[in-house]
Amino acid sequence: MYDVIIIGAGVSGCAVARELSRYQGKFCVLEREEDVCCGTSKANSGIVHAGFDAEPGSMKAKMNLEGSRKMKELSEELDIPFEQNGSLVVCTSEEQRGGLEELLERGQKNGVQGLQILEREELMKMEPNLSDQVIAGLYAPTGGIVCPFELTIALAENACSNGVEFRFCTEVQRVEKLEEGFRLTTSGGTMETRTVVNAAGVYADVFHNMVSEEKIHITPRKGEYQLLDKTAGGHVHCTVFALPGKYGKGVLVTPTVHGNLLVGPTAADIEDKEGTNTTREGLDTVAAKSAETVKNVPLRQVITSFAGLRAHEDRDDFVLGQPADAAGFFDCAGIESPGLTSAPAIGRYLAEQAAGYLNLPENTEFHPERKGIQKLSEMDFAQRMELIREEPAYGRIICRCEGISEGEILDAIRRPVGAKSLDGIKRRTRAGMGRCQAGFCSPKVMELLVRERGIGWEQLTKTGKDSWLICGKNKDGIEESTDSGRDGAKVWK
């Protein structure tokens, strides 16, 4: 019997887990994939939104502002990169100027600090590559960028270090209310818990509707992106948005904390909750829409394209807390933009609700800090030499594009909630995220995974489940001949 089971190991579920570990109790996170951060949390813009877009009084507005204000402190506690680079929402005609004024007023009502509308001359000093059509923009100095992988992984590692259990490859199939608590039927057996936190992304409506007559409905909203090489990373310095529309904040152009340039996303409502394929039409839209706000985006330097799904609930707000008819079942549903920004606040909000419901005592041994993987590329020469003297594995570079060493990869495998697949290594270390997109480093990373995990080559996957990397050994199924070749070598037939 658990005190709390969290369904889903995305950024919201891991944030709840980390905040719950401030209390004494038995907590477990269930995730159907083989790792954290395998759904919406791995395919988003990585933006820390200032908080001027959400409707005043909504849960989005409240969580966005609190999460944004917590991010710097959280990044220091968890040792993850965070940059407060500021954001710009630009307009390209006088008819749109009213939209900027509306966002300014909304942001001020939400409590966002430092907002101001700038004219073209001021904007061009900040961002010389803005489109020739841009006439004005709303500047938010508190806007920022973060790495969504590193944030989610750090939250999970810290939660695990503080006693939270994680079970992967465990798909929840059914949730039933009991007289006291809930029974969860999973692919790994039946589990019981006093309370549930439903952080299942685009599937959160499925689990909510199993226990409540107050139905919710989530539409998967697909967004397609293009990621550009680091040589394009300085094309803009702020995150540049167009005016928001019916389907969200539109296509943005932003630097990333790792020095790349990111362009996207599109917004298309679909039925398929697994529909993360990219399309020619979608990527053409990214190119066309980005050109409306930023000129000469060097799209010839695209190194990869990807798509993610946002969990859009019909009421266009986060669904947080207990339904009236399902006490002990805590929703964390409809978490779309600004969900990444809001995650620290959502985690605290739901953890406090669940702990209060269960009357859990404080965990006086909670430790809020987590030390990230040592990054050789960020060290000076003397620091590198000292680290290599202590551990020679850091002297062997595996990923040439990103300068990732064997020592970093070994650390990623051995850590709490460690990497188990090629993509798990990539998200933790960036090995495979560079210009060649794992073309050179994959064999060596695979070798390290086999050795460290004690598994066979045929068990290696790209991202869990049936994404096998090796289907067999060379010459499997070929019989050795009794004859020998002219040079004495074996002959196969």
KAMODA-V803038 format. One record per pair of residues at least 6 apart in sequence whose ideal C-beta (glycine too) atoms are under 7 Angstrom apart, sorted by the first residue. I is the first residue (numbers start at 1). J is the second residue. D is the distance in Angstrom with one decimal. If there is no record, write none. Layout:
# KAMODA-V803038
{{I | J | D} {I | J | D}}
This chain:
# KAMODA-V803038
{{1 | 192 | 5.2} {1 | 193 | 6.8} {1 | 194 | 6.9} {2 | 26 | 4.9} {2 | 27 | 6.6} {2 | 28 | 5.1} {2 | 191 | 6.9} {2 | 193 | 4.1} {3 | 25 | 3.8} {3 | 26 | 5.0} {3 | 27 | 6.2} {3 | 194 | 5.3} {3 | 195 | 6.8} {3 | 358 | 5.7} {3 | 360 | 6.8} {4 | 20 | 6.0} {4 | 25 | 6.5} {4 | 27 | 4.9} {4 | 193 | 6.5} {4 | 195 | 5.0} {4 | 197 | 6.1} {4 | 354 | 5.4} {5 | 28 | 5.1} {5 | 30 | 6.1} {5 | 184 | 6.2} {5 | 191 | 6.5} {5 | 193 | 4.1} {5 | 196 | 5.6} {6 | 13 | 4.9} {6 | 16 | 5.7} {6 | 17 | 5.7} {6 | 29 | 4.6} {6 | 30 | 7.0} {6 | 197 | 4.4} {6 | 199 | 5.8} {7 | 30 | 5.6} {7 | 172 | 5.2} {7 | 196 | 6.7} {7 | 198 | 5.5} {7 | 199 | 6.1} {7 | 200 | 4.7} {7 | 207 | 6.2} {8 | 31 | 6.5} {8 | 199 | 3.9} {8 | 200 | 4.4} {8 | 201 | 5.9} {9 | 29 | 5.2} {9 | 31 | 3.7} {9 | 36 | 4.2} {9 | 156 | 6.5} {9 | 166 | 6.7} {10 | 37 | 6.5} {10 | 39 | 5.3} {10 | 40 | 6.0} {10 | 41 | 4.0} {10 | 152 | 6.6} {10 | 199 | 6.5} {10 | 201 | 5.8} {11 | 41 | 4.3} {11 | 148 | 6.6} {11 | 151 | 6.1} {11 | 152 | 4.5} {11 | 155 | 6.9} {11 | 340 | 5.9} {11 | 343 | 4.5} {12 | 199 | 4.7} {12 | 332 | 5.1} {12 | 335 | 5.1} {12 | 339 | 6.5} {12 | 343 | 5.4} {12 | 346 | 5.5} {13 | 29 | 6.0} {13 | 199 | 3.6} {14 | 36 | 5.9} {14 | 152 | 5.4} {14 | 155 | 3.9} {14 | 156 | 4.4} {14 | 159 | 6.3} {15 | 155 | 5.4} {15 | 343 | 4.3} {15 | 344 | 5.9} {15 | 346 | 6.1} {15 | 347 | 2.9} {16 | 197 | 5.3} {16 | 199 | 6.3} {16 | 332 | 6.5} {16 | 347 | 4.7} {16 | 350 | 5.0} {16 | 351 | 5.6} {17 | 27 | 6.5} {17 | 29 | 5.2} {17 | 156 | 6.9} {17 | 159 | 3.9} {17 | 164 | 4.7} {18 | 155 | 4.7} {18 | 158 | 5.2} {18 | 159 | 4.2} {18 | 347 | 6.1} {19 | 347 | 4.2} {19 | 348 | 5.0} {19 | 351 | 3.5} {20 | 27 | 5.1} {20 | 164 | 6.8} {20 | 351 | 4.5} {20 | 354 | 6.7} {20 | 355 | 6.9} {21 | 27 | 6.8} {21 | 159 | 5.1} {21 | 162 | 3.5} {21 | 163 | 5.8} {21 | 164 | 5.2} {21 | 363 | 6.5} {21 | 366 | 6.0} {22 | 351 | 6.9} {22 | 362 | 6.7} {22 | 363 | 5.6} {22 | 366 | 4.8} {23 | 355 | 4.6} {23 | 360 | 4.1} {23 | 361 | 6.8} {23 | 362 | 6.2} {23 | 363 | 5.4} {24 | 360 | 5.9} {24 | 361 | 4.9} {24 | 363 | 5.0} {25 | 358 | 6.8} {25 | 360 | 4.9} {27 | 164 | 4.7} {27 | 165 | 6.8} {28 | 165 | 4.4} {28 | 167 | 6.3} {29 | 164 | 6.3} {29 | 166 | 4.9} {30 | 167 | 5.4} {30 | 170 | 4.9} {30 | 172 | 5.7} {30 | 186 | 6.5} {31 | 168 | 5.2} {31 | 170 | 6.6} {32 | 170 | 6.6} {32 | 171 | 3.8} {33 | 168 | 6.7} {33 | 464 | 5.5} {34 | 168 | 5.2} {34 | 169 | 5.5} {34 | 420 | 5.6} {34 | 421 | 6.0} {34 | 463 | 7.0} {34 | 464 | 2.8} {34 | 465 | 6.9} {35 | 168 | 6.5} {35 | 420 | 6.5} {35 | 421 | 6.7} {35 | 424 | 4.8} {35 | 464 | 6.6} {36 | 152 | 5.5} {36 | 153 | 6.0} {36 | 156 | 4.5} {36 | 417 | 6.3} {37 | 149 | 5.6} {37 | 152 | 4.0} {37 | 153 | 6.2} {37 | 427 | 6.2} {38 | 463 | 6.9} {39 | 201 | 4.8} {40 | 201 | 5.2} {40 | 308 | 5.7} {40 | 309 | 5.9} {40 | 310 | 6.3} {40 | 311 | 6.5} {41 | 148 | 5.6} {41 | 152 | 4.9} {42 | 148 | 6.6} {42 | 149 | 6.3} {42 | 427 | 6.8} {43 | 276 | 6.9} {43 | 306 | 5.6} {43 | 307 | 6.5} {43 | 308 | 2.6} {44 | 148 | 5.5} {44 | 308 | 5.6} {44 | 340 | 5.8} {45 | 252 | 6.3} {45 | 254 | 6.5} {45 | 262 | 6.4} {45 | 265 | 6.8} {46 | 145 | 5.6} {46 | 146 | 5.6} {46 | 147 | 6.0} {46 | 148 | 4.9} {46 | 256 | 6.1} {46 | 340 | 7.0} {47 | 145 | 6.2} {47 | 239 | 5.8} {47 | 254 | 6.6} {48 | 68 | 5.7} {48 | 71 | 5.2} {48 | 143 | 6.5} {48 | 144 | 3.7} {48 | 145 | 6.4} {48 | 146 | 5.5} {48 | 341 | 4.9} {49 | 64 | 5.7} {49 | 68 | 6.5} {49 | 143 | 6.5} {49 | 338 | 4.1} {49 | 341 | 4.6} {50 | 68 | 6.2} {50 | 87 | 6.1} {50 | 107 | 6.9} {50 | 112 | 5.1} {50 | 140 | 3.7} {50 | 142 | 4.6} {50 | 143 | 4.4} {51 | 61 | 6.6} {51 | 64 | 4.3} {51 | 65 | 4.3} {51 | 68 | 5.6} {51 | 107 | 6.6} {51 | 110 | 5.1} {51 | 112 | 4.7} {52 | 103 | 5.2} {52 | 106 | 5.8} {52 | 107 | 2.8} {52 | 110 | 6.5} {52 | 112 | 5.1} {52 | 115 | 6.2} {52 | 140 | 6.0} {53 | 103 | 6.6} {53 | 244 | 5.8} {53 | 249 | 6.4} {54 | 60 | 3.9} {54 | 61 | 3.8} {54 | 64 | 5.3} {54 | 110 | 6.6} {54 | 338 | 6.8} {55 | 61 | 6.2} {56 | 106 | 6.1} {56 | 109 | 4.2} {56 | 110 | 5.6} {58 | 317 | 5.0} {59 | 317 | 5.4} {59 | 318 | 4.2} {59 | 320 | 5.6} {60 | 317 | 5.6} {60 | 318 | 5.6} {60 | 338 | 6.5} {61 | 110 | 4.8} {63 | 318 | 6.3} {63 | 342 | 3.6} {63 | 345 | 4.4} {63 | 346 | 5.4} {64 | 338 | 4.4} {64 | 341 | 5.5} {64 | 342 | 5.3} {65 | 110 | 5.7} {65 | 111 | 5.5} {65 | 112 | 6.8} {66 | 345 | 3.6} {67 | 341 | 4.7} {67 | 342 | 4.2} {67 | 343 | 6.2} {67 | 344 | 4.8} {67 | 345 | 4.1} {68 | 142 | 6.3} {68 | 341 | 5.4} {70 | 344 | 4.2} {70 | 345 | 6.4} {71 | 82 | 5.8} {71 | 144 | 6.5} {71 | 146 | 6.6} {71 | 344 | 6.6} {72 | 82 | 6.2} {74 | 344 | 5.3} {75 | 82 | 3.6} {75 | 146 | 6.9} {77 | 368 | 4.9} {77 | 369 | 5.3} {78 | 154 | 3.9} {78 | 155 | 7.0} {78 | 158 | 6.2} {78 | 370 | 4.9} {79 | 370 | 6.1} {79 | 371 | 5.4} {79 | 372 | 3.9} {80 | 146 | 6.9} {80 | 147 | 6.5} {80 | 150 | 4.5} {80 | 151 | 5.7} {80 | 154 | 5.1} {80 | 372 | 6.3} {81 | 146 | 7.0} {81 | 147 | 5.7} {81 | 150 | 6.7} {81 | 257 | 4.1} {82 | 144 | 6.2} {82 | 146 | 5.0} {83 | 144 | 5.9} {83 | 145 | 5.3} {83 | 257 | 5.5} {84 | 142 | 6.6} {84 | 144 | 4.3} {85 | 143 | 7.0} {85 | 144 | 6.1} {85 | 145 | 5.7} {85 | 237 | 6.1} {85 | 238 | 5.7} {85 | 239 | 6.6} {85 | 255 | 6.6} {86 | 139 | 6.5} {86 | 140 | 6.4} {86 | 141 | 4.8} {86 | 143 | 5.2} {86 | 238 | 4.7} {87 | 140 | 4.8} {87 | 143 | 3.1} {87 | 238 | 5.7} {87 | 239 | 4.3} {87 | 241 | 6.5} {88 | 123 | 7.0} {88 | 127 | 6.8} {88 | 137 | 4.5} {88 | 138 | 6.9} {88 | 139 | 5.7} {88 | 238 | 4.9} {88 | 240 | 5.2} {88 | 241 | 6.8} {89 | 100 | 6.6} {89 | 103 | 6.1} {89 | 137 | 6.1} {89 | 138 | 4.4} {89 | 241 | 4.6} {89 | 243 | 6.2} {90 | 130 | 6.5} {90 | 134 | 4.6} {90 | 137 | 4.1} {90 | 240 | 6.5} {90 | 242 | 6.7} {90 | 293 | 5.3} {91 | 97 | 5.8} {91 | 99 | 6.2} {91 | 100 | 5.6} {91 | 135 | 6.3} {91 | 136 | 5.6} {91 | 137 | 7.0} {91 | 243 | 5.8} {92 | 131 | 6.7} {92 | 133 | 4.0} {92 | 134 | 5.8} {92 | 135 | 6.5} {92 | 292 | 6.3} {93 | 135 | 6.9} {94 | 135 | 6.9} {96 | 243 | 5.7} {97 | 136 | 6.0} {99 | 243 | 4.6} {100 | 117 | 5.5} {100 | 136 | 6.1} {100 | 138 | 4.9} {103 | 138 | 5.4} {104 | 115 | 5.5} {104 | 117 | 6.0} {104 | 138 | 5.8} {107 | 115 | 4.8} {108 | 115 | 6.5} {112 | 140 | 6.5} {112 | 142 | 6.5} {113 | 142 | 6.1} {114 | 140 | 6.9} {114 | 141 | 4.4} {114 | 142 | 6.0} {115 | 138 | 6.5} {115 | 140 | 5.6} {116 | 139 | 5.5} {117 | 136 | 6.0} {117 | 138 | 5.6} {118 | 136 | 6.7} {118 | 137 | 5.5} {118 | 139 | 5.2} {119 | 136 | 5.5} {120 | 134 | 6.3} {120 | 135 | 5.3} {120 | 136 | 6.5} {123 | 130 | 5.8} {123 | 134 | 6.4} {123 | 137 | 5.1} {124 | 130 | 6.3} {126 | 238 | 6.6} {127 | 236 | 5.6} {127 | 237 | 6.6} {127 | 238 | 6.1} {127 | 240 | 6.7} {129 | 235 | 5.6} {129 | 236 | 6.0} {129 | 294 | 5.6} {129 | 295 | 5.8} {129 | 296 | 6.3} {130 | 293 | 6.8} {130 | 294 | 6.2} {131 | 291 | 6.9} {131 | 292 | 6.1} {131 | 293 | 5.4} {131 | 294 | 6.1} {131 | 295 | 5.0} {132 | 295 | 6.4} {133 | 292 | 6.9} {134 | 293 | 6.6} {143 | 239 | 5.8} {145 | 239 | 6.6} {145 | 254 | 6.4} {145 | 255 | 6.7} {145 | 256 | 6.3} {145 | 257 | 5.3} {146 | 257 | 6.3} {147 | 257 | 5.2} {147 | 258 | 6.8} {148 | 340 | 5.8} {149 | 427 | 4.1} {153 | 427 | 6.7} {153 | 428 | 6.0} {154 | 370 | 5.5} {154 | 372 | 6.7} {156 | 166 | 6.7} {156 | 417 | 4.8} {157 | 370 | 5.4} {157 | 415 | 6.2} {157 | 416 | 4.8} {157 | 417 | 5.5} {158 | 370 | 4.3} {160 | 166 | 6.0} {160 | 416 | 4.1} {160 | 417 | 5.1} {161 | 367 | 6.8} {161 | 370 | 6.8} {161 | 416 | 5.4} {162 | 366 | 5.6} {162 | 367 | 6.3} {166 | 417 | 5.6} {167 | 188 | 6.8} {169 | 464 | 6.7} {170 | 186 | 5.1} {170 | 187 | 5.9} {170 | 188 | 4.5} {171 | 186 | 6.2} {171 | 187 | 4.3} {172 | 184 | 5.5} {172 | 186 | 5.2} {172 | 207 | 6.9} {173 | 185 | 4.9} {173 | 186 | 6.2} {173 | 187 | 6.7} {174 | 185 | 4.1} {174 | 210 | 6.7} {175 | 182 | 5.8} {175 | 184 | 5.6} {175 | 196 | 6.5} {175 | 207 | 5.2} {175 | 210 | 4.8} {175 | 211 | 5.8} {176 | 182 | 6.4} {176 | 183 | 4.6} {177 | 211 | 5.3} {177 | 326 | 6.6} {181 | 192 | 6.0} {181 | 193 | 5.7} {181 | 194 | 4.5} {181 | 328 | 6.6} {182 | 193 | 5.6} {182 | 196 | 5.2} {182 | 328 | 6.9} {182 | 329 | 6.8} {183 | 190 | 6.3} {183 | 192 | 5.3} {184 | 191 | 4.8} {184 | 193 | 6.8} {194 | 328 | 6.5} {194 | 358 | 6.1} {195 | 328 | 4.3} {195 | 330 | 6.6} {195 | 354 | 5.4} {195 | 357 | 6.3} {195 | 358 | 6.3} {196 | 329 | 5.0} {196 | 330 | 6.7} {197 | 330 | 4.8} {197 | 332 | 5.9} {197 | 350 | 5.8} {197 | 354 | 6.4} {198 | 204 | 5.3} {198 | 207 | 4.9} {198 | 208 | 5.9} {198 | 329 | 6.7} {198 | 330 | 6.8} {198 | 331 | 5.1} {198 | 332 | 6.0} {198 | 333 | 6.2} {199 | 332 | 4.1} {200 | 207 | 5.6} {201 | 311 | 5.3} {202 | 218 | 5.7} {202 | 220 | 4.8} {202 | 273 | 4.6} {202 | 309 | 5.4} {202 | 311 | 4.7} {203 | 273 | 6.4} {204 | 218 | 6.1} {204 | 311 | 6.4} {204 | 331 | 6.8} {204 | 333 | 3.7} {205 | 216 | 4.9} {205 | 217 | 5.6} {205 | 218 | 4.2} {205 | 333 | 6.5} {208 | 216 | 5.3} {208 | 331 | 5.7} {208 | 333 | 6.1} {209 | 215 | 5.2} {209 | 216 | 6.9} {211 | 326 | 4.4} {211 | 329 | 5.2} {212 | 323 | 4.0} {212 | 325 | 5.5} {212 | 326 | 4.6} {213 | 325 | 5.7} {214 | 323 | 5.1} {214 | 324 | 6.4} {214 | 325 | 6.5} {216 | 313 | 5.8} {216 | 319 | 5.8} {216 | 333 | 6.2} {217 | 313 | 6.9} {217 | 314 | 5.0} {218 | 311 | 5.0} {218 | 312 | 6.6} {218 | 313 | 5.4} {218 | 333 | 6.8} {218 | 334 | 6.4} {219 | 269 | 5.0} {219 | 312 | 4.8} {220 | 270 | 5.4} {220 | 272 | 6.7} {220 | 273 | 5.2} {220 | 275 | 6.4} {220 | 309 | 4.4} {221 | 247 | 6.8} {221 | 267 | 5.8} {221 | 269 | 5.4} {221 | 309 | 6.7} {221 | 310 | 4.3} {221 | 312 | 4.5} {221 | 336 | 6.7} {222 | 268 | 4.9} {222 | 270 | 5.3} {222 | 275 | 5.9} {222 | 307 | 5.6} {222 | 309 | 5.7} {223 | 264 | 6.2} {223 | 265 | 2.7} {223 | 266 | 5.6} {223 | 267 | 5.9} {223 | 307 | 6.5} {223 | 308 | 5.6} {223 | 310 | 6.3} {224 | 264 | 5.8} {224 | 265 | 5.9} {224 | 266 | 4.7} {224 | 278 | 5.2} {224 | 279 | 6.8} {224 | 282 | 3.8} {224 | 283 | 6.0} {224 | 286 | 6.1} {224 | 305 | 6.8} {224 | 307 | 4.6} {225 | 262 | 6.3} {225 | 263 | 6.7} {225 | 264 | 3.3} {225 | 265 | 5.3} {225 | 286 | 7.0} {225 | 305 | 6.6} {225 | 306 | 5.6} {226 | 263 | 4.9} {226 | 264 | 6.1} {226 | 283 | 6.4} {226 | 286 | 5.6} {226 | 299 | 6.7} {226 | 302 | 4.8} {226 | 305 | 5.0} {227 | 260 | 5.7} {227 | 262 | 5.6} {227 | 302 | 6.9} {227 | 303 | 5.9} {227 | 304 | 5.1} {228 | 260 | 5.9} {228 | 261 | 4.1} {228 | 263 | 7.0} {228 | 298 | 6.5} {228 | 301 | 4.7} {228 | 302 | 5.6} {228 | 303 | 6.7} {229 | 260 | 6.8} {229 | 301 | 4.4} {229 | 303 | 5.2} {229 | 435 | 5.6} {230 | 259 | 4.5} {230 | 260 | 5.5} {231 | 301 | 6.1} {232 | 261 | 4.3} {232 | 298 | 4.8} {232 | 301 | 4.7} {233 | 255 | 5.4} {233 | 259 | 4.2} {233 | 260 | 5.4} {233 | 261 | 5.2} {235 | 261 | 5.4} {235 | 297 | 6.5} {235 | 298 | 6.7} {236 | 253 | 5.5} {236 | 254 | 6.9} {236 | 255 | 6.4} {236 | 294 | 6.0} {237 | 255 | 6.6} {239 | 252 | 5.9} {239 | 254 | 4.0} {240 | 252 | 6.2} {240 | 253 | 4.7} {240 | 254 | 6.9} {240 | 293 | 5.3} {240 | 294 | 5.6} {241 | 249 | 5.5} {241 | 250 | 6.5} {241 | 252 | 5.0} {242 | 250 | 4.4} {242 | 251 | 6.6} {242 | 289 | 7.0} {242 | 292 | 6.3} {242 | 293 | 5.2} {244 | 250 | 6.3} {247 | 267 | 3.6} {248 | 267 | 5.2} {248 | 337 | 6.0} {249 | 337 | 6.3} {250 | 289 | 6.6} {251 | 263 | 6.8} {251 | 264 | 6.0} {251 | 265 | 6.9} {251 | 266 | 6.9} {251 | 286 | 5.8} {251 | 289 | 3.7} {251 | 290 | 5.3} {253 | 263 | 5.4} {253 | 290 | 5.3} {253 | 293 | 6.6} {253 | 294 | 4.5} {253 | 297 | 6.3} {254 | 262 | 5.3} {255 | 261 | 6.1} {256 | 262 | 5.5} {258 | 430 | 6.7} {263 | 286 | 5.5} {263 | 290 | 4.8} {263 | 297 | 6.2} {264 | 286 | 5.0} {266 | 282 | 4.8} {266 | 285 | 5.0} {266 | 286 | 6.2} {275 | 309 | 6.9} {276 | 307 | 4.8} {276 | 308 | 6.4} {276 | 309 | 6.2} {277 | 307 | 6.4} {278 | 305 | 4.9} {278 | 306 | 6.6} {278 | 307 | 5.0} {283 | 305 | 5.8} {287 | 299 | 5.7} {290 | 297 | 5.2} {291 | 297 | 6.6} {303 | 435 | 5.6} {303 | 437 | 6.1} {304 | 437 | 5.7} {310 | 336 | 3.8} {310 | 337 | 6.5} {311 | 333 | 6.9} {311 | 334 | 5.7} {311 | 335 | 5.7} {311 | 336 | 5.6} {312 | 334 | 6.9} {312 | 336 | 5.4} {313 | 319 | 5.7} {313 | 333 | 6.2} {313 | 334 | 3.0} {317 | 334 | 6.6} {318 | 334 | 5.3} {318 | 335 | 6.1} {319 | 331 | 4.8} {319 | 333 | 4.0} {319 | 334 | 4.7} {320 | 331 | 6.2} {320 | 332 | 6.3} {320 | 346 | 6.7} {320 | 349 | 6.3} {320 | 350 | 6.4} {321 | 330 | 6.2} {321 | 331 | 6.3} {321 | 353 | 6.1} {322 | 329 | 6.2} {322 | 330 | 5.8} {323 | 329 | 6.5} {323 | 331 | 6.9} {328 | 357 | 6.3} {330 | 350 | 5.4} {330 | 353 | 6.0} {330 | 354 | 5.7} {332 | 346 | 6.3} {332 | 350 | 5.8} {373 | 408 | 5.4} {373 | 411 | 4.9} {373 | 412 | 6.1} {373 | 428 | 6.5} {373 | 429 | 6.3} {374 | 387 | 6.6} {374 | 408 | 6.8} {375 | 408 | 6.9} {376 | 384 | 6.0} {376 | 394 | 5.8} {376 | 403 | 6.3} {376 | 405 | 4.9} {376 | 408 | 6.5} {377 | 402 | 6.8} {377 | 403 | 4.0} {379 | 387 | 6.9} {387 | 394 | 5.0} {388 | 394 | 5.0} {388 | 395 | 4.1} {391 | 407 | 5.4} {393 | 405 | 6.8} {393 | 406 | 4.3} {393 | 407 | 3.9} {393 | 410 | 5.9} {394 | 405 | 4.6} {394 | 407 | 3.5} {396 | 405 | 6.1} {396 | 406 | 4.3} {397 | 403 | 6.4} {397 | 405 | 5.6} {398 | 404 | 5.7} {398 | 405 | 6.4} {398 | 406 | 5.4} {398 | 409 | 6.0} {398 | 431 | 6.0} {398 | 441 | 5.1} {398 | 444 | 5.0} {398 | 445 | 6.3} {399 | 431 | 3.9} {399 | 432 | 6.5} {399 | 434 | 6.4} {399 | 441 | 4.2} {400 | 440 | 6.2} {401 | 434 | 2.4} {401 | 435 | 4.9} {401 | 436 | 5.5} {402 | 430 | 4.6} {402 | 431 | 6.4} {402 | 433 | 6.1} {402 | 434 | 4.5} {404 | 429 | 5.1} {404 | 430 | 6.1} {404 | 431 | 4.2} {406 | 448 | 6.8} {408 | 429 | 4.9} {409 | 425 | 5.8} {409 | 429 | 5.8} {409 | 431 | 6.1} {409 | 445 | 6.2} {409 | 448 | 5.5} {410 | 448 | 6.7} {410 | 452 | 6.6} {412 | 418 | 6.5} {412 | 419 | 4.6} {412 | 425 | 5.6} {412 | 428 | 4.0} {412 | 429 | 5.1} {413 | 419 | 5.3} {413 | 449 | 6.7} {413 | 452 | 4.7} {413 | 453 | 6.9} {419 | 425 | 4.7} {419 | 428 | 5.4} {420 | 453 | 6.7} {421 | 461 | 4.9} {421 | 462 | 6.2} {421 | 463 | 5.4} {421 | 464 | 5.6} {422 | 432 | 6.9} {422 | 442 | 6.5} {422 | 445 | 6.2} {422 | 446 | 6.8} {422 | 462 | 4.9} {422 | 469 | 6.7} {423 | 462 | 5.8} {423 | 463 | 4.1} {425 | 431 | 5.5} {425 | 445 | 5.4} {426 | 432 | 4.2} {426 | 433 | 5.7} {431 | 441 | 5.4} {431 | 445 | 5.8} {432 | 438 | 3.4} {432 | 441 | 6.0} {432 | 442 | 6.7} {446 | 460 | 5.6} {446 | 469 | 6.4} {449 | 460 | 6.1} {450 | 457 | 5.8} {450 | 460 | 6.5} {457 | 470 | 4.6} {458 | 468 | 7.0} {458 | 470 | 5.3} {460 | 469 | 4.6} {460 | 470 | 5.8} {461 | 467 | 4.6} {461 | 468 | 5.8} {461 | 469 | 6.4} {462 | 469 | 5.9} {475 | 492 | 6.1} {478 | 492 | 5.0} {479 | 493 | 5.8} {480 | 490 | 6.0} {480 | 492 | 6.1} {481 | 491 | 4.1} {481 | 492 | 6.5} {481 | 493 | 5.0} {483 | 491 | 5.1} {484 | 490 | 6.8} {484 | 491 | 6.3} {485 | 491 | 5.4}}
